[in-house]
Amino acid sequence: MTYTATGFSNPVRVIFEGIFRPAQIEDRRETVAQHFRTAIRREREEIYIVDRLLVRPVTRTAMAISSMLREIHHGKLNSYAAYVLGALLVALLLGLLLR
């Protein structure tokens, strides 16, 4: 009796599915009735722990901050110059205080 790669790795995949929680997408194409299917395609998307616990929350936070910052950008050049001047003054004051 020989083992295929899928048969050998299936127990490990079953154990780690609880940790990784992969998303499975199933696409069924039916012809006349439910009993006659032309194709069943299953896709498996692996979601890594680092992505789920670190990258996605950081991305969501950055998107939330950028949407808040979007409100201050209304297209007036004098406002942009004032923002740059204010940021420069804050940086200079922090530089003097932390010296």
N, C-alpha and C positions, 0 to 999 in steps of 0.2 A: 504494500500500500504506500502510495507516494502522497506527499503533501504539496499543495500549491502555495504560493506566497500569500494568497488571501486566507486560505485555511490555517496557515501558520500564524498570521498576524491577527486574525479575528478575535481570539480571546483577549489580547492586549487592547484592541480597539474597543471591545465591549466594556472592559474595566475603566478605561480612560474617557469614555463618552460622558460619564457623570461629571468629570472635571472639566473637560473641554467644551461640552455642550454644543456640538456642531449643529448647524442649521441644515435641514434636508428639504429640498424642493423637488416635488414630484410633478411631472407633466404627463398627462395621459391624453392620448388621441384615440377617439372611438369612432368606429365607422357606423354601423347600423344599430347595434344594440350594445349593452354593457358587456356582453360576453365576447364580442368580437373587437378586440383592440388591435390597432395597427402598430402602435409603438408606445412604450412606456420608457420615459427618460428620467433618471434620478440624478440629481446633482447634489453634491455634498460640499458645503462651504465650511472650511475649518476656521474657527475664530480662536486666535491664540490668547492665552491668559494675559500677556503683556498688553495686547490690543484692548482687551475688554476692561482691564483694571487700571491701565495707565494712559494709553494713547487716546481712547475715546473720551474719557472725562476731561483730559487736557484740551482735546479738540472742541468739545462742547463748550468749555469755559472760554476758550479763545474766540469761538464764534459768538458767544453771548457778549463778550467785551467788545468785539468788533461791531456788533449790531448797535450797541450803545454809543460807540464812537461815531458810527455813521450819522447819528442825529446831529452832531456838531458840524459836520461837513455839508454846508449848504451853498458853497460856490462863491463866497465873497473873499477876494484876495486879501483885503485888510484884516479879516478875521484870522486867516492862516498866518499872516505875518505876526499878529498879536499872539497867537498860540506859540509860535517859534520863539518870540521874544520872552514870553512867560516861562517857557521850558528852559531857555538859556539862563534866565535870572535864577530860577530854582536850582539849576545845576551849579551855578557859581556860588550861591549861598550855601549849598550843601558842601561844596569843595572848601569853602572858608571855615565852615563849622567843624568839619571832620579832619581838618589839618592838624 
